[in-house]
Amino acid sequence: MPANSKDCLKPVSGRYTGRFAPSPTGPLHFGSLTAALASYLDARAASGDWLVRIEDIDPPREQPGSSELILKALETYGLHWDGEVLFQHSRLDAYREVLENLKQKHLAYPCTCTRKELAEYLPSYPGFCRTKTGIPEVHHAIRFNSEDQTLTFTDRLQGSQTFRLKELGDFVVFRKDGLFAYQLAVTVDDEYQGITDIVRGIDLIDSTPRQIALQQALGFHQPRYAHLPVITNELGDKLSKQNKADPLPLKNPQPVLLKAMRAIGLPVDNHVAGATLSDMLLWAKGRWDLRTLHNQKIIPEASLA
């Protein structure tokens, strides 16, 4: 299907469809693996599809070769996806179409505010440009007008969640540097791919009300969400590329996969430790229960030794 087709906004089916959607800013690390594994098992346990999307719309942050390393790591750990990998750089026409839709509904507006001007208000946005008219002659971002909604959703792990969008502020959907913003692209692609269930880290939970607001404005369906506890290092910080987390080893993956299984609550025993990757994952699928992670926010990596 062409990326600029009018049909690009329709969900493909009602079947359980999950996804893992990393950004190619570096290789996967252990925290990435636990998120991918939980998402994968949740889909497979529901006899659903598991898709992989590479969110490559931020070239200044991307590292050459990272997409290939990410896909190689998933294959090395036995996490085989369904269908073709979707690369966001191929979807720019779809994002442009949706952005125009928001403008026509008066739900998106140009913003010329600088970081310096907003420093004392961050992370919220006080709406300085919301009522301005006309198209600025200078470089500007495009913000979504959240209309100060209050949104509530039920997270499968973290329970009922309520967010006041006035506190989160009108968020950017098109950046001043000419790039589409994460919130817009991820919302459009979740709809395009028919994503029914999103299993991801709790560090992204405050993105969810923003994405729900966009879904409602565009008439999209709303997936179910489950926000996993994040893996933390010895300093209590989330494992991340920014914190220089070690890349996943691409040789002898079984011990690291076992550690990831423990992290997401699976009762690993000696029998599993001696199995092949495919048998390990088949065993894990049969025992997967997302509820074992209920209300957990962090998992120290040191506790998994």
Secondary structure, DSSP 8 states (H G I E B T S, - for coil): --TT-GGGGS---SS-EEEE---SSS--BHHHHHHHHHHHHHHHHTT-EEEEEE----GGG--TTHHHHHHHHHHHTT---SS--EEGGGGHHHHHHHHHHHHHTT-EEEE---HHHHTTTTTS---TTTT--S--SS--EEEE--TT-EEEEEETTTEEEEEEHHHH-S-EEE-TTS-B-HHHHHHHHHHHTT--EEEEEGGGGGGHHHHHHHHHHHT----EEEEE-EEE-TTS-B--TTTT--B--SSS-HHHHHHHHHHTT----HHHHTS-HHHHHHHHHHH--GGGGTT--EEEGGGG-
